[in-house]
Amino acid sequence: LLALITQTAIHFSESSIENNSHFSFLTQTKYLSLFVYFLYASVLSKIFMS
């Protein structure tokens, strides 16, 4: 799951850079914050599960 999220985040950041430089920063920031949120959520769930 974590690998899938990482690949998706990388894919979105790469594609946004290719599309247009003005929009790419906003897109990257949005997906980076989503990525960090999912990462945080997965770490929390692992802590609570164990």
Biopython code that builds the backbone (N, CA, C, O; Angstrom):
import numpy as np
from Bio.PDB.StructureBuilder import StructureBuilder

atoms = [
    (1, "LEU", "N", (0.847, -1.211, 0.000)),
    (1, "LEU", "CA", (0.000, 0.000, 0.000)),
    (1, "LEU", "C", (0.876, 1.253, 0.000)),
    (1, "LEU", "O", (0.640, 2.184, -0.770)),
    (2, "LEU", "N", (1.877, 1.268, 0.860)),
    (2, "LEU", "CA", (2.769, 2.421, 0.965)),
    (2, "LEU", "C", (3.525, 2.657, -0.337)),
    (2, "LEU", "O", (3.723, 3.796, -0.758)),
    (3, "ALA", "N", (3.946, 1.557, -0.969)),
    (3, "ALA", "CA", (4.651, 1.661, -2.246)),
    (3, "ALA", "C", (3.737, 2.237, -3.325)),
    (3, "ALA", "O", (4.167, 3.036, -4.157)),
    (4, "LEU", "N", (2.475, 1.824, -3.299)),
    (4, "LEU", "CA", (1.490, 2.317, -4.264)),
    (4, "LEU", "C", (1.262, 3.814, -4.095)),
    (4, "LEU", "O", (1.200, 4.551, -5.079)),
    (5, "ILE", "N", (1.139, 4.262, -2.858)),
    (5, "ILE", "CA", (0.958, 5.685, -2.559)),
    (5, "ILE", "C", (2.178, 6.486, -3.017)),
    (5, "ILE", "O", (2.041, 7.571, -3.584)),
    (6, "THR", "N", (3.369, 5.942, -2.766)),
    (6, "THR", "CA", (4.606, 6.603, -3.175)),
    (6, "THR", "C", (4.681, 6.734, -4.685)),
    (6, "THR", "O", (5.001, 7.802, -5.207)),
    (7, "GLN", "N", (4.382, 5.634, -5.397)),
    (7, "GLN", "CA", (4.403, 5.641, -6.862)),
    (7, "GLN", "C", (3.395, 6.639, -7.418)),
    (7, "GLN", "O", (3.682, 7.351, -8.381)),
    (8, "THR", "N", (2.217, 6.687, -6.811)),
    (8, "THR", "CA", (1.170, 7.605, -7.249)),
    (8, "THR", "C", (1.605, 9.055, -7.051)),
    (8, "THR", "O", (1.399, 9.895, -7.928)),
    (9, "ALA", "N", (2.204, 9.345, -5.904)),
    (9, "ALA", "CA", (2.677, 10.697, -5.612)),
    (9, "ALA", "C", (3.774, 11.122, -6.582)),
    (9, "ALA", "O", (3.782, 12.252, -7.069)),
    (10, "ILE", "N", (4.703, 10.201, -6.859)),
    (10, "ILE", "CA", (5.777, 10.466, -7.814)),
    (10, "ILE", "C", (5.200, 10.692, -9.205)),
    (10, "ILE", "O", (5.617, 11.608, -9.913)),
    (11, "HIS", "N", (4.243, 9.858, -9.595)),
    (11, "HIS", "CA", (3.610, 9.964, -10.910)),
    (11, "HIS", "C", (2.923, 11.315, -11.083)),
    (11, "HIS", "O", (3.085, 11.966, -12.114)),
    (12, "PHE", "N", (2.162, 11.735, -10.084)),
    (12, "PHE", "CA", (1.448, 12.998, -10.153)),
    (12, "PHE", "C", (2.399, 14.190, -10.188)),
    (12, "PHE", "O", (2.157, 15.154, -10.914)),
    (13, "SER", "N", (3.476, 14.133, -9.411)),
    (13, "SER", "CA", (4.438, 15.234, -9.390)),
    (13, "SER", "C", (5.178, 15.342, -10.719)),
    (13, "SER", "O", (5.430, 16.444, -11.207)),
    (14, "GLU", "N", (5.531, 14.180, -11.311)),
    (14, "GLU", "CA", (6.212, 14.178, -12.602)),
    (14, "GLU", "C", (5.304, 14.703, -13.705)),
    (14, "GLU", "O", (5.730, 15.517, -14.524)),
    (15, "SER", "N", (4.053, 14.243, -13.733)),
    (15, "SER", "CA", (3.116, 14.647, -14.777)),
    (15, "SER", "C", (2.755, 16.129, -14.658)),
    (15, "SER", "O", (2.547, 16.799, -15.669)),
    (16, "SER", "N", (2.680, 16.638, -13.433)),
    (16, "SER", "CA", (2.341, 18.043, -13.234)),
    (16, "SER", "C", (3.474, 18.960, -13.691)),
    (16, "SER", "O", (3.229, 20.058, -14.190)),
    (17, "ILE", "N", (4.723, 18.501, -13.515)),
    (17, "ILE", "CA", (5.877, 19.265, -13.983)),
    (17, "ILE", "C", (5.866, 19.332, -15.511)),
    (17, "ILE", "O", (6.159, 20.374, -16.099)),
    (18, "GLU", "N", (5.526, 18.212, -16.143)),
    (18, "GLU", "CA", (5.481, 18.149, -17.600)),
    (18, "GLU", "C", (4.362, 19.019, -18.171)),
    (18, "GLU", "O", (4.533, 19.646, -19.216)),
    (19, "ASN", "N", (3.230, 19.055, -17.493)),
    (19, "ASN", "CA", (2.067, 19.777, -18.008)),
    (19, "ASN", "C", (2.306, 21.289, -18.064)),
    (19, "ASN", "O", (2.336, 21.867, -19.150)),
    (20, "ASN", "N", (2.471, 21.920, -16.933)),
    (20, "ASN", "CA", (2.762, 23.360, -16.912)),
    (20, "ASN", "C", (3.379, 23.780, -15.583)),
    (20, "ASN", "O", (2.951, 23.340, -14.516)),
    (21, "SER", "N", (4.378, 24.627, -15.664)),
    (21, "SER", "CA", (5.173, 24.978, -14.490)),
    (21, "SER", "C", (4.402, 25.833, -13.480)),
    (21, "SER", "O", (4.684, 25.781, -12.283)),
    (22, "HIS", "N", (3.430, 26.622, -13.956)),
    (22, "HIS", "CA", (2.659, 27.456, -13.033)),
    (22, "HIS", "C", (1.770, 26.609, -12.128)),
    (22, "HIS", "O", (1.665, 26.857, -10.927)),
    (23, "PHE", "N", (1.135, 25.606, -12.728)),
    (23, "PHE", "CA", (0.194, 24.762, -11.995)),
    (23, "PHE", "C", (0.901, 23.675, -11.194)),
    (23, "PHE", "O", (0.352, 23.154, -10.223)),
    (24, "SER", "N", (2.113, 23.337, -11.603)),
    (24, "SER", "CA", (2.815, 22.186, -11.025)),
    (24, "SER", "C", (3.089, 22.351, -9.527)),
    (24, "SER", "O", (2.975, 21.392, -8.763)),
    (25, "PHE", "N", (3.448, 23.560, -9.115)),
    (25, "PHE", "CA", (3.762, 23.770, -7.704)),
    (25, "PHE", "C", (2.535, 23.541, -6.822)),
    (25, "PHE", "O", (2.624, 22.886, -5.784)),
    (26, "LEU", "N", (1.395, 24.082, -7.240)),
    (26, "LEU", "CA", (0.154, 23.887, -6.496)),
    (26, "LEU", "C", (-0.254, 22.422, -6.471)),
    (26, "LEU", "O", (-0.694, 21.903, -5.445)),
    (27, "THR", "N", (-0.100, 21.764, -7.614)),
    (27, "THR", "CA", (-0.464, 20.349, -7.724)),
    (27, "THR", "C", (0.435, 19.503, -6.846)),
    (27, "THR", "O", (-0.037, 18.626, -6.123)),
    (28, "GLN", "N", (1.738, 19.767, -6.911)),
    (28, "GLN", "CA", (2.705, 19.021, -6.098)),
    (28, "GLN", "C", (2.428, 19.208, -4.611)),
    (28, "GLN", "O", (2.464, 18.247, -3.842)),
    (29, "THR", "N", (2.154, 20.438, -4.213)),
    (29, "THR", "CA", (1.885, 20.738, -2.811)),
    (29, "THR", "C", (0.643, 19.999, -2.331)),
    (29, "THR", "O", (0.613, 19.459, -1.225)),
    (30, "LYS", "N", (-0.390, 19.985, -3.188)),
    (30, "LYS", "CA", (-1.640, 19.308, -2.856)),
    (30, "LYS", "C", (-1.431, 17.807, -2.689)),
    (30, "LYS", "O", (-1.893, 17.212, -1.715)),
    (31, "TYR", "N", (-0.732, 17.201, -3.647)),
    (31, "TYR", "CA", (-0.514, 15.759, -3.584)),
    (31, "TYR", "C", (0.510, 15.378, -2.520)),
    (31, "TYR", "O", (0.447, 14.289, -1.950)),
    (32, "LEU", "N", (1.457, 16.286, -2.256)),
    (32, "LEU", "CA", (2.430, 16.034, -1.193)),
    (32, "LEU", "C", (1.736, 16.016, 0.167)),
    (32, "LEU", "O", (2.030, 15.169, 1.011)),
    (33, "SER", "N", (0.818, 16.952, 0.371)),
    (33, "SER", "CA", (0.085, 16.997, 1.637)),
    (33, "SER", "C", (-0.817, 15.771, 1.799)),
    (33, "SER", "O", (-0.976, 15.248, 2.902)),
    (34, "LEU", "N", (-1.409, 15.318, 0.680)),
    (34, "LEU", "CA", (-2.201, 14.085, 0.706)),
    (34, "LEU", "C", (-1.330, 12.886, 1.038)),
    (34, "LEU", "O", (-1.714, 12.018, 1.821)),
    (35, "PHE", "N", (-0.143, 12.852, 0.424)),
    (35, "PHE", "CA", (0.805, 11.765, 0.653)),
    (35, "PHE", "C", (1.239, 11.717, 2.114)),
    (35, "PHE", "O", (1.274, 10.650, 2.726)),
    (36, "VAL", "N", (1.568, 12.882, 2.666)),
    (36, "VAL", "CA", (1.977, 12.972, 4.072)),
    (36, "VAL", "C", (0.827, 12.543, 4.988)),
    (36, "VAL", "O", (1.045, 11.871, 5.996)),
    (37, "TYR", "N", (-0.399, 12.940, 4.629)),
    (37, "TYR", "CA", (-1.573, 12.564, 5.416)),
    (37, "TYR", "C", (-1.775, 11.056, 5.444)),
    (37, "TYR", "O", (-2.024, 10.471, 6.499)),
    (38, "PHE", "N", (-1.665, 10.424, 4.259)),
    (38, "PHE", "CA", (-1.823, 8.974, 4.185)),
    (38, "PHE", "C", (-0.691, 8.247, 4.908)),
    (38, "PHE", "O", (-0.907, 7.217, 5.547)),
    (39, "LEU", "N", (0.511, 8.795, 4.799)),
    (39, "LEU", "CA", (1.661, 8.225, 5.499)),
    (39, "LEU", "C", (1.440, 8.282, 7.012)),
    (39, "LEU", "O", (1.660, 7.301, 7.723)),
    (40, "TYR", "N", (1.005, 9.434, 7.484)),
    (40, "TYR", "CA", (0.713, 9.645, 8.903)),
    (40, "TYR", "C", (-0.392, 8.711, 9.379)),
    (40, "TYR", "O", (-0.303, 8.135, 10.463)),
    (41, "ALA", "N", (-1.428, 8.564, 8.567)),
    (41, "ALA", "CA", (-2.560, 7.700, 8.908)),
    (41, "ALA", "C", (-2.137, 6.238, 8.990)),
    (41, "ALA", "O", (-2.577, 5.508, 9.878)),
    (42, "SER", "N", (-1.281, 5.811, 8.061)),
    (42, "SER", "CA", (-0.824, 4.415, 8.057)),
    (42, "SER", "C", (0.067, 4.120, 9.264)),
    (42, "SER", "O", (-0.007, 3.037, 9.845)),
    (43, "VAL", "N", (0.907, 5.085, 9.638)),
    (43, "VAL", "CA", (1.762, 4.931, 10.818)),
    (43, "VAL", "C", (0.909, 4.853, 12.085)),
    (43, "VAL", "O", (1.151, 4.020, 12.957)),
    (44, "LEU", "N", (-0.088, 5.729, 12.174)),
    (44, "LEU", "CA", (-0.989, 5.716, 13.332)),
    (44, "LEU", "C", (-1.751, 4.407, 13.435)),
    (44, "LEU", "O", (-1.898, 3.851, 14.524)),
    (45, "SER", "N", (-2.242, 3.909, 12.291)),
    (45, "SER", "CA", (-3.007, 2.658, 12.301)),
    (45, "SER", "C", (-2.132, 1.481, 12.724)),
    (45, "SER", "O", (-2.598, 0.570, 13.409)),
    (46, "LYS", "N", (-0.856, 1.502, 12.312)),
    (46, "LYS", "CA", (0.074, 0.443, 12.711)),
    (46, "LYS", "C", (0.340, 0.491, 14.217)),
    (46, "LYS", "O", (0.443, -0.548, 14.869)),
    (47, "ILE", "N", (0.448, 1.697, 14.760)),
    (47, "ILE", "CA", (0.677, 1.866, 16.197)),
    (47, "ILE", "C", (-0.532, 1.356, 16.995)),
    (47, "ILE", "O", (-0.373, 0.662, 17.999)),
    (48, "PHE", "N", (-1.735, 1.705, 16.538)),
    (48, "PHE", "CA", (-2.943, 1.297, 17.253)),
    (48, "PHE", "C", (-3.235, -0.192, 17.097)),
    (48, "PHE", "O", (-3.785, -0.815, 18.005)),
    (49, "MET", "N", (-2.869, -0.765, 15.949)),
    (49, "MET", "CA", (-3.114, -2.191, 15.704)),
    (49, "MET", "C", (-2.212, -3.070, 16.572)),
    (49, "MET", "O", (-2.646, -4.103, 17.080)),
    (50, "SER", "N", (-0.970, -2.657, 16.735)),
    (50, "SER", "CA", (-0.010, -3.492, 17.471)),
    (50, "SER", "C", (-0.160, -3.372, 18.997)),
    (50, "SER", "O", (0.579, -4.015, 19.743)),
]
sb = StructureBuilder()
sb.init_structure("model")
sb.init_model(0)
sb.init_chain("A")
sb.init_seg("    ")
for serial, (resi, resn, name, xyz) in enumerate(atoms, 1):
    if name == "N":
        sb.init_residue(resn, " ", resi, " ")
    sb.init_atom(name, np.array(xyz, "f"), 0.0, 1.0, " ", f" {name:<3s}", serial, name[0])
structure = sb.get_structure()
